[in-house]
Structures are given as C-alpha cells and as structure tokens.
Amino acid sequence: MTPEEVRSLIEQGETLYVEFKGERSGSLNDRDLVEAVVCLANRHDQEWGYLFVGVEDDGAITGARPRHEHSKTNLSRVAAMIGSKTHPAIICRVEEVTILGKSVLVFQIPKARFPVGTSDGKYLRRRLDGKGSPECVPFHYHEMQSHISDRGGSEYLALPVPDATWNDLDILEFERFRRTIRESHGMGDQTLIPLSDWDLARALGGVDGPKDRPEIRLLALLLFGKEESLHRFLPSHEVAFQELSDRQVVVNDFFRWPLLRVMDELLGRFRARYRETEIQVGFKRVGIPDYSEKAFREAVANALIHRDYTRLNAVYIQWRKDRLEISSPGGLPEGVSMETLLVTAPHPRNPRLADAFKRVGYVERTARGIDTIFFEQLRNGRAVPSYERTTSTDVVLVLSGRLPDLPFVRMVTEEGLSGRSLDLDDLLILRAWWDRGTLSLEEAARIVQKSSREIRGKMDDLKSRNLQSKRIEFSGESSSSAITTGTLTVLPPFRITHEMRKGLEEKLLAFAEKKGSISRAEATNFCQIKSHQAYRLLQHLVNEGKLRKIGGTGRAVQYELIMKTHE
C-alpha cells in the first residue's frame, strides 16, 4: 500500500474492518497481535481487514517498534508467526510503510470463510458496541453457526436437535402446509400434497434417519413444531406485531408459533386493516391500497426466511400511522449490500427454509421477492421502499403509507392499458424523474443498480414511448445526446388558468377554515397539484389578505385564515 492509501484509511478512524494498535504506552506483544488479527478475520463485512501497528486509538501516528534484531522488523517472520499461531492458519500480507517519518506496520487480513482462532483456542469477532465504536469480543458457538451459514457453509436450521422427537411436531401444521399449497393458485408444489407427514418432512429436509429413531432438525420445528417445543428448542424464534399510533401502543402481540401459522395470523391482521383509494382512469376503476398485500406477504416472508435464528431477538412488524416497518435480526446476507440489493443473485441465509416457502407458495419461485416489494409500492404511487436503517445486525424495511401520487398512478395505468406496461427499472427511473424534475444517465444507472451501458437502452425506450403525453418529456441538444447524457423533465400536471385558480383558492380557504391552518404539503395533496403551484396559490392568498403565515419553515410553513370583521 502507498503512504497516501494508508493515511486515507487512518484518517477515517477505526471501523469494523480497520483497527489501530499503538505502542506509545508499551510494546505490543505477539499474543495481542495475533488476537487482533483473528478478530479482524472473523468479521462480516469487506473482503479485506486492516491492522495498523504504530497508530494510537485516536489516529495519532507514533510508529511501530522494531520487532527483530539489529533494530529491524523482518516482515516474512511476522507473517509466518501469524500463520503458525492461528487455526486454521491466516495468511496475511504484512508491509512496512513510512508516514511522517514514522514506521507503520500494515496487516492486510482476508475475511475468513470459516471461524478462525488462536492456536491456544481463543476465538474473537469484530462488532460495534453500544456507542457505535468497534471492539473485539468473544466469538460464541451459536454465532459461529451463523457465520458459517452466511458464507455458504452448513445451514444452521439443518442442525439436528438431539432431544427432539416426532411428538414435538404438530399434525395440524402438516395439514396447514398442504392447505396453503392448495390455496396458492398454482404457486405451490402440488406434488407435496399427497405425501405422508413423514415423507413431507423428509422432502423439505426437516427430518432424517429411520422412523423409529428420527433425527429432528431445527427446520422441522420451525415449520411444524408445537409452540411449547419451539419455546424449548429454539427460544430465539419470535415474531412481534405492533400497531403504534403517535406515542400509544394500540397492539403489542408476540408469537412463538410455527412459521405458516404466523404467516396466516399476520395476513389476517393485514386484511383487517386493508384500505384503498379508488380513481377513474378512462373506463377503468383503479384501487390504490395503502399497502399492497402481495408486497406485505413477500416482505414478511423475506424477514422470516433471511433472519439469523442464532440471534435472540424478534422479527418486528410495526404498523404506524404513515408507514409500515419490518425488521429482521441479522444483517444483509453475505455478498449483498445496499448498492447491489436489486441485482445480486438470491443468496438466502437459510436455503432450506427459503425452499420450503417457495414450495408452499408463499414467495416467488424466482426468489426475487424484493422486486415484487419495490414494484408494488411504485406502481401504487408510493415512495421507493427504504432499507436505509439497515445495520450490520438488523435488516429494516420501511414501506411508506403516505398519500399516493395519483397523477403518477394514472400515468402507469394508462401505459398498461395501452399495452406498454412498465417494468421495475422503468418505474424506478420514472419515479426519480417525477420527483426530481431531471435525471442524468449516470443517476438512473445508480438508482437501478446497473451500468450506464445497460440503462442507456432503457432510457431510449422510454423516450420512444412518447411519454410527453404523460407529462414527461426528454430534453437535450439532439436525439443522440439525449440517449447518452439526456435528462427527463417533469412538466406540470396542468396549467392553472385564471378560472381554475379561483376554484382552487376557494378549496384552500375552506380547508384552512375547517382545519384551522394549511401547509404547502397539504395544499399539494388536497388539490393534486405540484408543490410550486401550491406555493404560488398560497402566496397569492397571502397577498390578498386572506391568509397569513403563523409558523414553520419551508414546505412546513402553516397558513391560517384571516377572519374579516364587518362594521
């Protein structure tokens, strides 16, 4: 590594994949050095970890002491020492880099596919503490199982449960599995229906061995187990459904049931809260749900399939006033990041459980449920689903339940009625154009998580559809430049004429009188106009002495009605 690269990493401070070891207060012995390397090897992120010896915790460069004779450090001997004192042996790169006249030892440590420890049996892993600072902590056995599963090794749910027997499984859950397939509208695997309970459990990989001495695996308990058996053998499994209104908890229920029973319960609660807005598009009436049932089912199934069952925490479904939040213990699976979420090949943390959910018909057989979640939200005029609150320990999905963008829904519906249906990439691009007004080719590529070369044809196709009639048009110096560096510009939904303005202003005054005040955002949604149009209408009413500002900033400014008194 160059001194510039080393300084750049040091300036970012300690992270999950960067650690500093200073020698200002005393020499770093070989044991501490080996443990630091082991800790960084057992991390969950980044292909390479970096250990800088001669850098203090605050980033001060104080220099590493010479580790061998003649006041020198033999880098080959250091690397060999690390390999001999770790098991399996860690082969790391060791370099000596001079920065500000100080010698810094740089260890580049590959991420371990399987847990590694010191030769005397000490296992450590890297994590963030309660304050968000990285630290090395003991690496426990159940955490190792999750670690192995994440990296494509043995699946945790495939482990046998020594004390479990066939009596720990519920025959009613086997029948629920068959009923779910029958009601899956062809999505489920019909060949499983006539199988006996034993053969069904074997086909799914939940049991093994002879019938008189069966090996019951964790998977079988999750799918068919009795509630008391799940509580005993898999205490980490729990699902919470909460309905939160402002600061009040309306519903707060926890379940330790087999997964299909949990899915039935959650879908029932979803349907009891289902609401939709209806609009007319030509001769077609279009229902716009607060949340799509298809997206909800996929999101909950994903949370159950991909969660880390070694972690003692619950899957949370939180129904809030303006959003739905679904959180699942365990970070994103190995090889998946926020930047590749939409394009990474399916890689479930629990492959056998994922297969069972596909065969019962609860999720798409393509294993691209995340596409369904995004597509359903976008076509219903909602904001793009957000995973921004996801951390290394929890995946958090937020689905917006705010008022839908009705003009956007009309545009999508009209395209479908014309035989020019839009796919997920189309919707992602159009949603961004619609919200921002303009969008470059590079921005579009980043949004759909594909290369500019791939997305260039998509933008050209959207242009050829003559979407100008849907309030969107391309602008550019020429058709060729529009393909390469072109942008889309959102036109107003309509031009507000003098006659229309009068009617809209009367509606805004009536809203302000009834509610007590009105904001630009409320005016935009109430009149189904653009934000800048709502602003101009409100300002005109202020200038005419009919409204006045009473507080807030930006789009949150509140306007109240000025009551006229008569002499």
C-alpha positions as CSV (number, residue, x, y, z in Angstrom):
1,M,0.0,0.0,0.0
2,T,1.1,3.6,-0.7
3,P,1.6,6.0,2.2
4,E,-1.3,8.0,0.8
5,E,-3.6,5.0,0.9
6,V,-2.6,4.2,4.4
7,R,-3.1,7.8,5.6
8,S,-6.6,7.8,3.9
9,L,-7.7,4.8,5.9
10,I,-6.2,6.1,9.2
11,E,-8.0,9.4,8.7
12,Q,-11.3,7.6,8.6
13,G,-10.7,6.2,12.1
14,E,-11.3,2.7,13.4
15,T,-14.2,0.8,11.8
16,L,-15.4,-2.8,11.6
17,Y,-12.6,-3.6,9.2
18,V,-9.8,-1.2,10.4
19,E,-8.1,-1.4,13.8
20,F,-5.2,0.6,15.3
21,K,-2.6,-0.8,17.7
22,G,-0.3,1.9,19.2
23,E,2.9,1.2,21.1
24,R,3.3,4.5,22.9
25,S,2.3,3.1,26.3
26,G,4.2,-0.2,25.9
27,S,5.3,-2.8,23.4
28,L,2.6,-4.8,21.6
29,N,3.4,-8.5,22.3
30,D,2.9,-11.3,19.8
31,R,-0.2,-12.7,21.6
32,D,-2.1,-9.4,21.4
33,L,-1.1,-9.0,17.8
34,V,-2.4,-12.5,16.9
35,E,-5.7,-11.9,18.7
36,A,-6.2,-8.6,16.8
37,V,-5.6,-10.4,13.5
38,V,-8.1,-13.2,14.5
39,C,-10.7,-10.7,15.5
40,L,-10.5,-8.9,12.1
41,A,-10.5,-12.2,10.2
42,N,-13.9,-13.1,11.9
43,R,-15.7,-10.0,10.6
44,H,-18.9,-9.8,8.4
45,D,-18.0,-7.0,6.0
46,Q,-15.4,-6.1,3.4
47,E,-13.1,-8.7,1.8
48,W,-10.0,-7.2,3.5
49,G,-9.4,-6.0,7.0
50,Y,-6.6,-3.7,8.0
51,L,-4.5,-3.6,11.2
52,F,-2.1,-0.7,11.7
53,V,0.6,-1.2,14.3
54,G,2.2,2.1,15.3
55,V,-1.1,4.1,15.3
56,E,-2.9,5.1,18.5
57,D,-6.6,4.7,19.1
58,D,-7.1,8.4,18.3
59,G,-5.3,8.1,15.0
60,A,-2.0,9.6,16.1
61,I,0.9,8.1,14.2
62,T,3.6,7.2,16.8
63,G,5.4,4.4,15.0
64,A,6.0,0.7,15.4
65,R,9.0,-0.6,17.4
66,P,11.5,-2.9,15.6
67,R,10.5,-6.5,16.3
68,H,13.7,-8.3,15.5
69,E,17.5,-8.0,15.8
70,H,19.5,-5.0,14.5
71,S,16.6,-2.7,15.2
72,K,14.7,-4.1,12.2
73,T,11.4,-5.9,11.6
74,N,11.5,-9.0,9.4
75,L,8.1,-8.9,7.6
76,S,8.3,-12.5,6.5
77,R,8.9,-13.7,10.1
78,V,5.9,-11.6,11.3
79,A,3.6,-13.2,8.6
80,A,4.9,-16.7,9.5
81,M,4.3,-16.1,13.2
82,I,0.7,-15.1,12.5
83,G,0.2,-18.2,10.4
84,S,1.7,-20.6,13.0
85,K,-0.3,-19.1,15.9
86,T,-3.8,-19.2,14.2
87,H,-6.0,-22.1,13.3
88,P,-6.8,-22.5,10.5
89,A,-3.7,-20.6,9.6
90,I,-4.3,-17.0,8.5
91,I,-2.2,-15.9,5.5
92,C,-2.0,-12.2,5.7
93,R,0.1,-9.5,3.9
94,V,2.5,-7.5,6.1
95,E,4.1,-4.3,4.9
96,E,6.1,-1.5,6.5
97,V,5.1,2.0,5.4
98,T,6.8,5.2,6.5
99,I,4.5,8.1,7.3
100,L,5.6,11.4,8.7
101,G,9.0,9.8,9.3
102,K,7.4,7.0,11.5
103,S,7.3,3.3,10.6
104,V,3.8,1.8,10.5
105,L,3.2,-2.0,10.1
106,V,0.3,-2.6,7.8
107,F,-1.5,-6.0,8.1
108,Q,-4.0,-6.9,5.3
109,I,-6.2,-9.7,6.6
110,P,-8.5,-11.7,4.4
111,K,-12.0,-12.4,5.6
112,A,-12.3,-15.9,7.0
113,R,-14.7,-18.3,5.3
114,F,-14.9,-20.3,8.5
115,P,-14.3,-19.2,12.1
116,V,-10.6,-18.9,13.0
117,G,-9.0,-18.8,16.4
118,T,-5.6,-18.6,18.0
119,S,-3.6,-21.8,18.3
120,D,-4.4,-21.9,22.1
121,G,-8.1,-21.9,21.3
122,K,-9.2,-18.2,21.7
123,Y,-11.9,-17.0,19.2
124,L,-12.8,-13.4,18.8
125,R,-15.0,-11.4,16.5
126,R,-15.4,-7.8,15.5
127,R,-18.6,-5.8,16.3
128,L,-19.9,-2.3,17.2
129,D,-20.5,-1.5,20.9
130,G,-23.5,0.4,22.2
131,K,-21.8,3.7,21.2
132,G,-21.1,2.6,17.7
133,S,-17.4,2.1,18.3
134,P,-15.7,-1.1,17.0
135,E,-14.5,-3.7,19.5
136,C,-13.3,-7.3,19.7
137,V,-15.5,-9.7,21.8
138,P,-15.6,-13.5,22.4
139,F,-16.9,-15.4,19.4
140,H,-19.5,-17.9,20.8
141,Y,-20.6,-21.2,19.2
142,H,-24.0,-20.1,18.1
143,E,-22.5,-17.1,16.5
144,M,-20.1,-19.3,14.6
145,Q,-23.0,-21.3,13.2
146,S,-24.5,-18.1,11.8
147,H,-21.1,-17.1,10.5
148,I,-20.7,-20.4,8.6
149,S,-24.2,-20.3,7.2
150,D,-23.7,-16.7,5.9
151,R,-20.6,-17.8,4.0
152,G,-22.3,-20.7,2.3
153,G,-21.3,-23.4,4.7
154,S,-23.6,-25.7,6.7
155,E,-27.0,-24.3,7.3
156,Y,-27.9,-23.6,11.0
157,L,-31.5,-24.8,10.5
158,A,-30.2,-28.1,9.2
159,L,-28.7,-29.0,12.6
160,P,-30.3,-31.9,14.4
161,V,-32.0,-31.3,17.8
162,P,-30.7,-34.2,20.0
163,D,-33.6,-34.2,22.5
164,A,-36.4,-33.5,20.0
165,T,-38.8,-36.3,19.0
166,W,-41.6,-36.8,16.4
167,N,-44.1,-35.9,19.2
168,D,-42.7,-32.3,19.2
169,L,-44.3,-31.8,15.8
170,D,-48.0,-30.9,15.3
171,I,-50.0,-32.9,12.8
172,L,-52.3,-29.8,12.3
173,E,-49.3,-27.9,10.9
174,F,-48.7,-30.6,8.3
175,E,-52.3,-30.1,7.2
176,R,-51.9,-26.3,7.2
177,F,-48.9,-26.8,4.8
178,R,-51.0,-28.8,2.4
179,R,-53.9,-26.4,2.6
180,T,-51.6,-23.5,1.9
181,I,-50.4,-25.2,-1.3
182,R,-54.0,-25.9,-2.4
183,E,-54.9,-22.2,-1.9
184,S,-51.7,-20.9,-3.6
185,H,-53.3,-20.5,-7.1
186,G,-50.7,-22.8,-8.6
187,M,-47.6,-21.2,-6.9
188,G,-47.1,-24.1,-4.6
189,D,-45.6,-27.5,-5.3
190,Q,-48.7,-29.8,-5.8
191,T,-46.6,-32.9,-5.6
192,L,-46.2,-32.5,-1.9
193,I,-49.9,-32.7,-1.1
194,P,-50.4,-36.5,-1.2
195,L,-47.2,-37.2,0.8
196,S,-47.5,-38.6,4.4
197,D,-46.4,-36.3,7.2
198,W,-43.1,-38.2,7.4
199,D,-42.4,-38.1,3.7
200,L,-43.3,-34.4,3.6
201,A,-40.9,-33.5,6.4
202,R,-38.2,-35.6,4.7
203,A,-38.8,-33.9,1.3
204,L,-38.3,-30.5,2.9
205,G,-35.1,-31.6,4.7
206,G,-36.6,-31.3,8.1
207,V,-36.0,-34.9,9.3
208,D,-33.6,-37.7,8.6
209,G,-32.9,-41.3,9.8
210,P,-35.2,-44.2,10.5
211,K,-38.8,-43.5,11.6
212,D,-38.3,-45.3,14.9
213,R,-35.3,-43.1,15.7
214,P,-35.8,-39.9,13.6
215,E,-33.4,-37.1,13.6
216,I,-35.5,-33.9,14.0
217,R,-33.9,-30.8,12.7
218,L,-34.5,-27.2,13.6
219,L,-36.2,-26.6,10.2
220,A,-38.9,-29.2,11.1
221,L,-39.6,-27.4,14.4
222,L,-39.9,-24.0,12.6
223,L,-42.3,-25.4,10.1
224,F,-44.3,-28.0,12.1
225,G,-43.3,-27.7,15.8
226,K,-45.6,-27.3,18.7
227,E,-45.5,-23.9,20.5
228,E,-44.0,-25.4,23.7
229,S,-41.4,-27.3,21.7
230,L,-40.3,-24.1,19.8
231,H,-40.0,-22.3,23.1
232,R,-37.8,-25.1,24.4
233,F,-35.6,-25.8,21.5
234,L,-35.5,-22.6,19.5
235,P,-36.0,-19.7,22.0
236,S,-34.6,-17.2,19.6
237,H,-37.6,-17.6,17.3
238,E,-40.2,-14.9,18.0
239,V,-42.4,-12.6,15.8
240,A,-44.0,-9.4,17.1
241,F,-46.9,-7.5,15.6
242,Q,-47.3,-3.9,16.9
243,E,-49.7,-1.2,15.9
244,L,-48.4,2.2,17.0
245,S,-50.5,5.4,17.0
246,D,-48.4,8.5,17.8
247,R,-46.9,7.6,21.2
248,Q,-49.5,5.0,22.1
249,V,-49.2,1.2,21.6
250,V,-52.5,0.0,20.2
251,V,-51.5,-3.6,19.6
252,N,-48.4,-5.4,21.0
253,D,-48.6,-9.2,20.4
254,F,-45.7,-11.7,20.3
255,F,-45.9,-15.1,18.7
256,R,-43.7,-18.2,19.0
257,W,-45.7,-20.3,16.6
258,P,-44.6,-22.4,13.6
259,L,-44.0,-20.1,10.6
260,L,-47.0,-20.9,8.5
261,R,-49.3,-20.3,11.4
262,V,-47.5,-17.0,11.9
263,M,-48.0,-16.1,8.3
264,D,-51.7,-16.8,8.4
265,E,-52.1,-14.7,11.5
266,L,-50.2,-11.7,10.0
267,L,-52.0,-11.9,6.7
268,G,-55.3,-11.9,8.6
269,R,-54.3,-8.8,10.6
270,F,-53.2,-7.1,7.4
271,R,-56.5,-7.8,5.7
272,A,-58.4,-6.4,8.7
273,R,-56.5,-3.1,8.3
274,Y,-56.7,-3.0,4.5
275,R,-57.8,0.3,2.9
276,E,-57.6,1.6,-0.6
277,T,-58.2,4.8,-2.6
278,E,-60.1,4.5,-5.9
279,I,-59.6,6.6,-9.0
280,Q,-61.1,6.5,-12.5
281,V,-58.7,6.1,-15.5
282,G,-60.7,6.2,-18.7
283,F,-63.3,3.5,-18.3
284,K,-61.2,1.6,-15.7
285,R,-61.6,2.0,-11.9
286,V,-58.2,1.5,-10.2
287,G,-57.9,0.7,-6.5
288,I,-54.8,2.0,-4.8
289,P,-54.2,0.2,-1.4
290,D,-52.4,1.8,1.5
291,Y,-50.1,-1.2,1.3
292,S,-50.1,-4.0,-1.3
293,E,-50.9,-7.4,0.2
294,K,-48.5,-9.0,-2.3
295,A,-45.7,-6.7,-1.2
296,F,-46.6,-7.3,2.5
297,R,-46.5,-11.1,2.1
298,E,-43.2,-11.0,0.3
299,A,-41.7,-8.6,2.9
300,V,-42.7,-10.6,5.9
301,A,-41.7,-13.9,4.3
302,N,-38.3,-12.4,3.5
303,A,-37.9,-11.3,7.1
304,L,-38.6,-14.8,8.3
305,I,-36.5,-16.6,5.7
306,H,-33.4,-14.4,5.9
307,R,-33.3,-13.8,9.7
308,D,-30.5,-15.0,11.8
309,Y,-32.0,-17.7,14.1
310,T,-28.9,-17.8,16.3
311,R,-29.7,-14.2,17.5
312,L,-32.0,-13.8,20.5
313,N,-34.4,-11.2,19.1
314,A,-37.7,-11.0,17.3
315,V,-38.9,-10.2,13.8
316,Y,-40.9,-6.9,14.3
317,I,-43.8,-5.8,12.1
318,Q,-44.7,-2.3,13.2
319,W,-47.9,-0.7,11.7
320,R,-47.5,3.0,12.1
321,K,-49.7,6.0,11.1
322,D,-47.8,6.7,7.9
323,R,-45.6,3.7,7.4
324,L,-45.0,0.0,7.8
325,E,-41.7,-1.1,9.3
326,I,-40.5,-4.7,9.2
327,S,-37.2,-5.5,10.9
328,S,-35.3,-8.8,11.0
329,P,-32.3,-9.9,13.2
330,G,-29.1,-10.4,11.2
331,G,-27.6,-8.1,8.7
332,L,-27.8,-8.5,4.9
333,P,-26.7,-11.9,3.7
334,E,-23.1,-12.5,2.6
335,G,-22.4,-10.8,-0.8
336,V,-25.4,-8.4,-0.6
337,S,-25.0,-4.7,0.0
338,M,-27.2,-1.6,-0.2
339,E,-25.7,-0.8,-3.6
340,T,-26.5,-4.3,-5.1
341,L,-29.7,-5.1,-3.3
342,L,-31.8,-5.2,-6.6
343,V,-29.3,-7.1,-8.8
344,T,-27.5,-9.5,-6.5
345,A,-28.3,-13.2,-7.2
346,P,-30.5,-14.7,-4.5
347,H,-28.5,-15.9,-1.5
348,P,-30.7,-16.8,1.4
349,R,-29.2,-17.2,4.8
350,N,-31.4,-20.3,5.4
351,P,-31.7,-22.0,2.0
352,R,-33.9,-25.0,3.1
353,L,-36.3,-22.6,4.7
354,A,-36.4,-20.5,1.6
355,D,-37.1,-23.6,-0.5
356,A,-40.0,-24.6,1.8
357,F,-41.6,-21.1,1.5
358,K,-41.3,-21.4,-2.3
359,R,-42.8,-24.9,-2.4
360,V,-45.7,-23.9,-0.2
361,G,-46.4,-21.0,-2.5
362,Y,-45.7,-18.1,-0.1
363,V,-42.9,-16.4,-2.2
364,E,-41.9,-16.1,-5.8
365,R,-40.2,-19.2,-7.2
366,T,-37.7,-16.9,-8.8
367,A,-36.6,-15.8,-5.3
368,R,-36.8,-12.2,-6.4
369,G,-39.3,-11.1,-3.8
370,I,-37.6,-7.8,-3.3
371,D,-38.5,-6.9,-6.9
372,T,-42.2,-7.5,-6.0
373,I,-41.9,-5.3,-3.0
374,F,-40.4,-2.4,-5.0
375,F,-42.7,-2.9,-8.0
376,E,-45.9,-2.9,-5.9
377,Q,-45.0,0.2,-4.0
378,L,-44.0,2.2,-7.0
379,R,-47.0,1.3,-9.2
380,N,-49.3,2.4,-6.4
381,G,-47.7,5.8,-6.4
382,R,-45.8,5.3,-3.2
383,A,-42.2,6.3,-2.3
384,V,-39.5,3.8,-3.1
385,P,-39.1,1.2,-0.2
386,S,-36.3,2.1,2.1
387,Y,-33.6,-0.1,3.6
388,E,-31.6,3.0,4.9
389,R,-32.0,2.0,8.5
390,T,-30.4,-1.4,8.0
391,T,-27.3,-2.1,10.1
392,S,-24.8,-4.9,10.4
393,T,-27.1,-6.6,12.9
394,D,-30.6,-5.9,11.6
395,V,-32.3,-5.5,8.2
396,V,-35.0,-2.8,8.4
397,L,-37.6,-2.3,5.6
398,V,-39.8,0.8,5.6
399,L,-42.9,1.0,3.3
400,S,-44.4,4.4,3.0
401,G,-48.2,4.7,3.7
402,R,-48.4,8.4,2.9
403,L,-50.9,9.7,0.4
404,P,-50.3,8.2,-3.1
405,D,-49.2,10.3,-6.0
406,L,-52.4,9.9,-8.1
407,P,-51.1,11.5,-11.3
408,F,-48.2,9.0,-11.3
409,V,-50.7,6.1,-10.8
410,R,-52.7,7.4,-13.7
411,M,-49.7,7.6,-15.9
412,V,-48.7,4.0,-15.0
413,T,-52.2,2.7,-15.6
414,E,-52.6,4.4,-18.9
415,E,-49.4,2.9,-20.1
416,G,-50.6,-0.6,-19.1
417,L,-54.0,0.0,-20.8
418,S,-52.1,1.0,-24.0
419,G,-50.3,-2.3,-24.0
420,R,-47.0,-0.7,-22.9
421,S,-46.6,-2.0,-19.4
422,L,-43.7,-0.7,-17.3
423,D,-41.2,-3.0,-15.5
424,L,-39.4,-2.3,-12.3
425,D,-36.5,-0.5,-13.9
426,D,-38.9,1.8,-15.8
427,L,-40.8,2.6,-12.6
428,L,-37.6,3.3,-10.6
429,I,-36.4,5.7,-13.3
430,L,-39.8,7.4,-13.8
431,R,-40.3,7.8,-10.1
432,A,-36.9,9.6,-9.8
433,W,-37.7,11.8,-12.8
434,W,-41.1,12.6,-11.5
435,D,-39.7,13.6,-8.1
436,R,-36.6,15.5,-9.2
437,G,-37.6,17.0,-12.5
438,T,-34.4,15.9,-14.2
439,L,-32.3,12.8,-14.1
440,S,-28.9,12.1,-15.8
441,L,-28.0,8.7,-17.3
442,E,-25.4,8.1,-14.5
443,E,-28.1,8.8,-11.8
444,A,-30.5,6.5,-13.5
445,A,-27.9,3.7,-13.6
446,R,-27.1,4.2,-9.9
447,I,-30.8,4.0,-9.0
448,V,-31.5,0.7,-10.8
449,Q,-28.0,-0.6,-9.7
450,K,-26.9,-1.3,-13.3
451,S,-24.3,0.1,-15.6
452,S,-24.9,3.1,-17.8
453,R,-24.4,0.9,-20.9
454,E,-27.3,-1.3,-19.7
455,I,-29.6,1.6,-18.8
456,R,-29.0,3.7,-21.9
457,G,-31.3,1.5,-24.0
458,K,-33.9,1.7,-21.3
459,M,-33.9,5.5,-21.4
460,D,-34.1,5.4,-25.1
461,D,-37.0,3.0,-25.0
462,L,-38.9,5.3,-22.6
463,K,-38.3,8.2,-24.9
464,S,-39.7,6.3,-27.9
465,R,-42.9,5.7,-26.0
466,N,-43.8,9.4,-26.4
467,L,-44.2,9.9,-22.6
468,Q,-44.5,13.6,-23.2
469,S,-48.3,13.0,-23.3
470,K,-48.0,11.6,-19.8
471,R,-46.5,14.9,-18.5
472,I,-42.9,13.8,-19.1
473,E,-40.5,14.7,-21.9
474,F,-36.9,14.4,-22.8
475,S,-34.8,17.5,-23.3
476,G,-31.4,17.6,-24.9
477,E,-29.4,19.1,-27.7
478,S,-30.1,16.2,-30.0
479,S,-31.6,12.8,-30.0
480,S,-28.1,11.2,-29.8
481,S,-27.1,13.4,-26.9
482,A,-30.4,12.7,-25.2
483,I,-29.5,9.0,-25.2
484,T,-26.0,9.5,-23.8
485,T,-26.4,12.4,-21.4
486,G,-30.1,13.1,-21.8
487,T,-32.4,14.1,-19.0
488,L,-36.1,13.9,-18.4
489,T,-38.1,17.0,-17.3
490,V,-41.3,16.7,-15.4
491,L,-44.0,19.1,-16.7
492,P,-46.8,20.4,-14.5
493,P,-49.8,18.1,-14.3
494,F,-51.7,21.0,-16.0
495,R,-51.5,24.7,-16.5
496,I,-53.6,26.6,-13.9
497,T,-55.9,29.0,-15.7
498,H,-57.4,32.1,-14.1
499,E,-60.8,30.3,-13.8
500,M,-59.2,27.2,-12.2
501,R,-57.2,29.3,-9.8
502,K,-60.3,30.9,-8.4
503,G,-61.8,27.4,-7.7
504,L,-58.6,26.1,-6.2
505,E,-58.2,29.1,-3.9
506,E,-61.8,28.6,-2.6
507,K,-60.9,25.0,-1.8
508,L,-57.8,26.0,0.1
509,L,-59.6,28.7,2.1
510,A,-62.3,26.1,3.0
511,F,-59.6,23.6,4.1
512,A,-57.9,26.2,6.2
513,E,-61.1,27.3,7.9
514,K,-62.1,23.7,8.7
515,K,-58.7,22.5,9.9
516,G,-57.5,25.8,11.4
517,S,-54.5,26.1,9.1
518,I,-53.0,24.7,5.9
519,S,-49.4,24.0,4.7
520,R,-47.9,23.8,1.3
521,A,-47.7,20.0,1.5
522,E,-51.4,19.8,2.5
523,A,-52.4,22.1,-0.4
524,T,-50.4,19.9,-2.8
525,N,-52.1,16.7,-1.8
526,F,-55.6,18.2,-1.3
527,C,-55.7,19.8,-4.8
528,Q,-53.5,17.2,-6.6
529,I,-51.1,19.9,-7.9
530,K,-47.4,20.4,-7.9
531,S,-45.7,21.9,-4.9
532,H,-44.6,25.1,-6.6
533,Q,-48.2,25.6,-7.9
534,A,-49.5,25.2,-4.3
535,Y,-46.9,27.7,-3.1
536,R,-48.0,30.3,-5.7
537,L,-51.7,29.9,-4.8
538,L,-50.9,30.3,-1.1
539,Q,-48.8,33.4,-1.7
540,H,-51.5,34.9,-3.8
541,L,-54.0,34.4,-0.9
542,V,-51.5,36.0,1.5
543,N,-51.0,39.0,-0.8
544,E,-54.8,39.4,-1.0
545,G,-55.0,39.4,2.8
546,K,-57.0,36.2,3.0
547,L,-54.3,34.0,4.7
548,R,-51.3,34.8,6.9
549,K,-48.2,32.8,7.9
550,I,-48.2,31.6,11.5
551,G,-45.1,29.5,11.8
552,G,-42.9,26.7,10.4
553,T,-40.2,26.8,7.7
554,G,-40.0,25.7,4.0
555,R,-42.8,23.4,3.0
556,A,-44.0,23.1,6.6
557,V,-45.0,26.8,6.8
558,Q,-48.5,27.0,8.2
559,Y,-51.1,29.5,6.9
560,E,-54.3,30.5,8.8
561,L,-57.4,32.2,7.6
562,I,-57.7,35.9,8.3
563,M,-61.3,36.4,9.6
564,K,-62.8,39.6,8.3
565,T,-64.9,41.7,10.7
566,H,-67.8,43.8,9.5
567,E,-68.6,47.2,10.9
